[in-house]
Every structure is written in structure tokens, then in C-alpha cells.
Amino acid sequence: MKNSKFLIFVTIFSLTVIVTGLFNHSKGLIKPSPNLTAYQVLNIQLQSLKNNKKLRNNLGIIQTYEFAHPENKKLTGPLQNFTRMIQSDNYSILLNHEKTKVGVIHQDQFHEVYLIQVTKGKKSENFLWTLITYIDENKNAFWYTVNVIPYSKVST
């Protein structure tokens, strides 16, 4: 009887490990690549946040975090902190938004800034979204987001 309980425990534990591993492998996250342009990275992040609920398990947030600049990840900390930030009042409109408008403010080979307007229901908000290149130890250039700042035009 003890052996059969142990065997059942080991079987369930093994299946759990296998399924968890497959799930993590099957997330299908797009990884940073020298082949992606800044605009493609921006689009991946915006579409991921827009479809966060459809993707389930905050996969849209996880995908967005993949393209956070490595230095920013040191400041924001682990994914849990990033998730809390995205779910905060300043950024929550990005999650499951309905419409996106993108305007180019600045583009050069190392630095791109976009004015983003997202709409959710009857509410719209603007963000300045900045991406820069990051050169890895193999001298490959990758585009990463360095900041997303809520932006409202102040009239005087």
C-alpha cells in the first residue's frame, strides 16, 4: 500500500513537472532579435497588452516585459513588480484596450520615440513610448523599450 501511494505521488509529481515545462515552453513568446525593428517591437508590445485578457495568465504583460530594456528590468525588478506597475492607474488603460493610434515623434538608428493614444471604452490616454538599441556582448543590436510615460498636452 505504501509503495502504491508513493508511486502515485511520483507519477503525479512527474506529470506536473512535465506539463509545467510544456506550458512554459509553449508560451510562444517572441524574443528580442536583431531582425526586429523598433516599430515591430512597439507593435508586439501594444498588441500583447491589447490582447492580455485573450492570451490569459497575463501573457501579454509577460511578452511586453521581454522587450523591457535590461537596465530597466534592474530598476523595476522581477516580472511581478512589472505586472503591478502595468496594472496601476497610470498604465491600466493599456491592458485590453480597444484602439491604438501611433505617431512618430523621433527616429534615428539608435533611438525612436512614439506618441501612442490608446482607447478603452470612452476613455483615451496618450503615452510617450521610447525605444533604444542595446548592443550585446556579440555586438548585436536589439531594440528595447526604455520608458513609457503618460502624456497629456498642457494648454496655457
C-alpha positions as CSV (number, residue, x, y, z in Angstrom):
1,M,0.0,0.0,0.0
2,K,2.8,2.4,0.9
3,N,4.6,1.6,-2.4
4,S,1.4,2.3,-4.4
5,K,0.9,5.7,-2.7
6,F,4.5,6.6,-3.3
7,L,4.2,5.5,-7.0
8,I,1.0,7.6,-7.4
9,F,2.8,10.6,-5.8
10,V,5.8,10.2,-8.0
11,T,3.6,9.9,-11.1
12,I,1.5,13.0,-10.3
13,F,4.6,15.0,-9.4
14,S,6.3,13.9,-12.7
15,L,3.3,14.8,-14.8
16,T,3.0,18.2,-13.1
17,V,6.7,18.9,-13.8
18,I,6.3,17.8,-17.5
19,V,3.0,19.8,-18.0
20,T,4.5,22.9,-16.4
21,G,7.6,22.6,-18.6
22,L,5.5,22.2,-21.7
23,F,3.3,25.1,-20.7
24,N,6.4,27.4,-20.2
25,H,7.8,26.2,-23.5
26,S,4.6,26.6,-25.3
27,K,4.1,30.2,-24.3
28,G,5.4,31.1,-27.7
29,L,6.9,34.4,-26.6
30,I,8.7,36.5,-29.2
31,K,12.2,37.0,-28.0
32,P,14.3,40.1,-28.8
33,S,16.1,39.7,-32.1
34,P,18.4,41.9,-34.2
35,N,16.0,41.3,-37.0
36,L,13.2,43.2,-35.3
37,T,12.8,47.0,-35.9
38,A,11.8,49.4,-33.2
39,Y,8.3,49.7,-34.7
40,Q,7.9,46.0,-34.7
41,V,8.9,45.8,-31.0
42,L,6.4,48.6,-30.3
43,N,3.7,46.8,-32.2
44,I,4.4,43.5,-30.4
45,Q,4.1,45.2,-27.0
46,L,1.0,47.1,-27.9
47,Q,-0.8,44.1,-29.4
48,S,0.3,41.9,-26.4
49,L,-1.2,44.4,-23.9
50,K,-4.3,44.9,-26.0
51,N,-4.9,41.1,-26.0
52,N,-3.7,40.4,-22.5
53,K,-7.1,39.0,-21.4
54,K,-7.4,36.8,-24.5
55,L,-3.9,35.5,-24.0
56,R,-4.7,34.5,-20.4
57,N,-2.3,34.3,-17.4
58,N,-1.0,37.9,-18.1
59,L,0.9,36.5,-21.2
60,G,0.5,40.0,-22.8
61,I,2.3,41.6,-19.8
62,I,4.9,38.8,-19.9
63,Q,5.5,39.4,-23.6
64,T,5.8,43.2,-23.0
65,Y,8.3,42.5,-20.3
66,E,10.5,40.5,-22.7
67,F,11.2,43.8,-24.5
68,A,11.8,46.0,-21.5
69,H,15.4,47.3,-21.6
70,P,17.8,45.1,-19.5
71,E,18.7,48.2,-17.4
72,N,15.0,48.9,-16.7
73,K,14.5,45.4,-15.6
74,K,17.1,46.1,-12.9
75,L,15.1,49.1,-11.7
76,T,11.6,47.6,-12.0
77,G,12.7,44.3,-10.6
78,P,11.1,40.9,-11.4
79,L,8.1,40.3,-13.5
80,Q,5.7,40.6,-10.5
81,N,6.8,44.2,-10.0
82,F,6.4,45.0,-13.7
83,T,2.9,43.4,-13.6
84,R,1.8,45.6,-10.7
85,M,3.1,48.7,-12.5
86,I,1.2,47.9,-15.7
87,Q,-2.0,47.2,-13.6
88,S,-1.6,50.5,-11.8
89,D,-3.8,53.5,-12.5
90,N,-1.2,55.2,-14.7
91,Y,-0.9,52.2,-17.1
92,S,-4.0,50.0,-16.7
93,I,-5.7,51.5,-19.8
94,L,-3.1,49.7,-21.9
95,L,-4.5,46.4,-20.8
96,N,-7.2,45.1,-23.1
97,H,-7.5,48.5,-24.8
98,E,-9.7,48.6,-28.0
99,K,-7.9,51.1,-30.3
100,T,-4.4,52.3,-30.8
101,K,-3.0,55.3,-32.7
102,V,0.7,55.6,-33.3
103,G,2.5,58.8,-34.3
104,V,6.2,59.1,-34.8
105,I,8.0,61.9,-32.9
106,H,11.6,61.0,-33.5
107,Q,13.5,58.3,-35.4
108,D,17.2,57.6,-35.9
109,Q,19.3,54.5,-35.9
110,F,19.6,54.3,-32.1
111,H,16.5,56.0,-30.6
112,E,12.8,56.1,-31.5
113,V,10.0,58.0,-29.8
114,Y,6.3,57.5,-30.5
115,L,3.2,59.2,-29.3
116,I,0.7,56.5,-28.6
117,Q,-3.0,57.0,-28.0
118,V,-5.0,54.1,-26.6
119,T,-8.7,54.0,-26.2
120,K,-10.7,51.8,-23.9
121,G,-14.5,52.4,-23.8
122,K,-15.0,56.1,-23.9
123,K,-11.6,56.9,-22.3
124,S,-8.4,57.7,-24.2
125,E,-4.9,58.3,-22.9
126,N,-1.6,59.3,-24.5
127,F,1.8,57.9,-23.8
128,L,5.3,58.8,-25.0
129,W,6.9,55.4,-25.8
130,T,10.7,55.4,-26.2
131,L,12.8,52.6,-27.6
132,I,16.6,52.5,-27.9
133,T,19.1,50.0,-29.3
134,Y,21.0,47.8,-26.9
135,I,24.3,46.2,-28.1
136,D,25.0,42.8,-26.6
137,E,28.4,41.3,-26.0
138,N,28.4,39.8,-29.5
139,K,27.8,43.3,-31.0
140,N,24.2,42.5,-32.0
141,A,21.8,45.4,-31.8
142,F,18.4,44.8,-30.3
143,W,15.5,47.3,-29.8
144,Y,14.1,47.6,-26.3
145,T,11.7,49.9,-24.6
146,V,13.3,52.3,-22.1
147,N,10.3,54.2,-21.0
148,V,6.6,54.7,-21.4
149,I,5.4,58.0,-19.9
150,P,1.8,59.0,-19.6
151,Y,1.5,62.2,-21.6
152,S,-1.1,64.9,-21.7
153,K,-0.8,68.1,-23.7
154,V,-0.9,71.0,-21.3
155,S,-2.6,74.1,-22.7
156,T,-1.7,77.6,-21.4
